[in-house]
Amino acid sequence: MFSEEYRDGLRDLLTGRARADPDLIGVALTGSSSQGTEDRWSDIDMAVGVASNRSLDEVIADWTRYMYDTHDVVDHVDVMSRNTVYRVFLLANTLQIDIAFAPEGEFGARAATFRLLSGVARDQPWLPSPDPAELVGMAWLYALHARSSIARGKGWQAEYMISALRDQVVMLACLRHGLPAREGRGVDMLPTRLTESLEGALVRETTRPGLVAAFTWSAELLVDEIRHLGVDRADRIIPVIEELVGTTPDG
């Protein structure tokens, strides 16, 4: 397990290396450290802008070699957004290091968690919140598959679908309360009555009664969120959600 002192020292080392890298035109802290809100469990988040006359792939490869050779990296994974590559490194001591490699034209704040350390950042469109209509659509899609999985006796697949349905409900609730919705980042800030209600949507056992109970509860929460949205299609969708629940075999 890493210590806070180790993490903070490594963050300073990495940002210092980035500032001295001639291939980079800017360095920024992102995530909690950009706002001074990190805690014992925070990782390292930073962004760098790659000069337009340099190959993004070559710069990423150079930094990746450095990370593996110097900092006991055991694996990495990439997340893409436009042309920016978010390379996420896992260290043997469980520390996560996220480095966003942005082409020069994409280097800039896309959320409030961005603090420029050096160079020049360009104005960027901020990451949009999830689209409620899309969340509703994904929710009823998972609900359909939850019902069929329960009916077919596929307990673990049903658990997967119910949990995914619940995730859409969580994001809808976060949006409604003006909280960060992606990845459930705002769920622990929801009103207590709501988080207590979410308890009923947890799959506590993969028996058919256990699955039906969690599915029914999740569907009821979804219906409630759709009503709060007041979307035009609510009158069409809600009866179908209720039909799904009513036609789920419970024996």
N, C-alpha and C positions, 0 to 999 in steps of 0.2 A: 504494500500500500504506500502511496506517495504521501509526503508531508506537504503542508502549505508552503513551507520555506523552500522545499525543492521545486514545487510548481512555480512559485513566484520568481525564483532564480532562473529557472529554465525559460520562463516567458521573457525575462529581461535579456537573456542570452540570444534567444531567437529573434527578438525584435532588433537587437543590436546587429546581428548578422544581416538581417534584412535591410537595415538602413545602409549598411556598407556594401551591399550587393549592387554592382553597376547595372545589372539587368533589370532592376526594379526602380520604378518611378515614385513609389509611395508605399507607406506602411501604416496600418491602423490596427488598433485593438477593437475587437468586436465582442459580443456576448456580455456576460456580467462584469468582467473586468473593465469594460469601457465606461461603466457607470459606477464602479466602486462597490458593487453589490455582491461580489463573489463570496462564497463560504467554503467550508471544509471540503465540500464535494465538487466544487467547480473545476472545470477543465480549462484548457488554454484555447482561446479563440483569437485569430488574427487574420488580417487580409492584406494582401500585397498586390500592387499594380505592376504588371509586366510591360516593359517598354515595347512600343509598337514595332521596333526594328529587331526584336528578339522573338524566337520561337517559344510559344507558351509551353509546348510539350517538352522542349529541351530544358527550360527553366524548372519545370515541375520535376523532371527526371533528375536534375542536379540536386535539388532540395531533397528529393526522396532518397537518393544515395547518401546524402549527408545525414539524414535522420536515421537511416538504418545503421550506418557505420558508427554513429556517435551516441545515439540516445536510446539504445536497447529497444527499438521498435520491433514488434512481433507480427504486425499486419497493418494493412490500410485498406480503406474503401473510398470510392469517389462518389460525390453527389454533384449533379450538374444543375446549373441555373443559367439560362442563356448560354454564353460562351465562357462563363466562369466555372472553374473546377474547384470544388471544395474537397480537398484531400484530407481525410480523417485518419490520423495515425493512432494506433493502440500501443502503448508501452507495456513492458513486462510488469511494471509496478501498478498497472491499471489506469494510469493517467491517459486521458484522451487529448489529442492536440489537433485542432481544426485549423487548417491554413487555406484560405480562399485565394486562389491564383486567378486574378482578373486581368483580362486584356486592358491596356491603357484606357480605352474608351469606356470601359465598364467599371473602373475603379472609383468607388464612391459609396456613400451611405444609401442603403436600401431599407434601413430601419433605424430606430432611435439608438440602437446599440452599436454605434460606430464612432470611434474617437481617433482622429487623424494624429499620427505621431510625426510623420515627415512626408514631404512631397505635396502634391496637389491632387485633390479629389475632384471628380466631376459630378455634376448633378445627375442623379439616377432616379428612375421611377421606383417608388417604394413597393415592397412586396405586398400584394393585395391580401386582404383577409379572405378566407374561404367563402365561396359563393353559397349562400343558404339554400338556393334552389338545387345546386349540385349535391349538397349534403343530404337534402331530403330525397333526391333521386337515388343516391347510393344507399340510403337507409332502407327504402322500400325494396331495393334490389337484394340487400342482405336479408331482409325479412322474408322475402320469397324463398330464398335458399335455406333459411333457418327452418321454415315450416316443412319443406320437403326433406331436409336432413332428419328432422325429428320423426317424420312419418316413415322414413326408410330405416330407422333404427341406427343411424350413423351418429352416435352420441358425440364424438369428438369433433366431427365436422359441424354439427349443430352448435356446439360450444363456440367454435371459431366464428360462425356466422352471427350468433347472438352477441358475442363480444364486439364484433365489427359494427353491428347495428348500434350497440350502446355507444361506441366511439363517435358515431355521427351525432347521436343525441347530445353527448358531452360538448362537441364543438358548436352545435346549434345553441346550447344553453350559454356557452361562453360568449358567443357573438351577441346574444340577447342582452347580456349583462356588461357588454363593453370590455370583455377580458380577452387576453390572447387565446386564440382558438386552436391554432395549429399544434398538433402533437399533445393536445390536452394541457397546454402550459398554464392555462388559467383556472383549471378545474378546482384546485384547492382554495381558490378565492371566491368560489360560488357561495351563495347563501347556504347556511347550514341545512335548512329544510330541503334544499335541492340535493346536496351531497348525501344526506341521509336517505332521500328517496332513491338515489342511484344504487344504494345497497341492494335494493330488491331486484335490480337488473343483473346482479352477479350470478353466474352459473356456479352453484355450490356443489352440484353433483351431476354426473352425466346420465343419471336415470331419466326415463321419460318424464316422470312428474317434476323432477328438478329442472329439466330443460324447458318444459312447458311453462313453469312458474316464472323463470327468468325471461323467457321470450314474451310472455304476456305482459310482464311488467315493463320490459324495454319498449314494447309496442305502444303501451299506454303513455309512456314518457314521450315517445316520438309524436304521438297524436297531440299531446299537450304543447310541444314545441311548434308543431305546424299551426296550431290555433293561434299561438302568440305571433307567429310570422304574419298571419293574415294574408297569405299568398292567394292569388286568384284560384289556383287549382286545389286549395284545401278541401273544398266541398266535394271534389272528385276523388281525392286521394284518401281522405280519412275513412270513408266507408269501406274502401278496399283493404286498408290496414286492419280494420275491425273484422272484415271477412276472413283475412288470413289467420287471425287469432282464433276466430270462431270455428274454423275448419281444420285446426291443428289437432291430430289424434292425441288424446290424453290417456289412453289406456293401452 
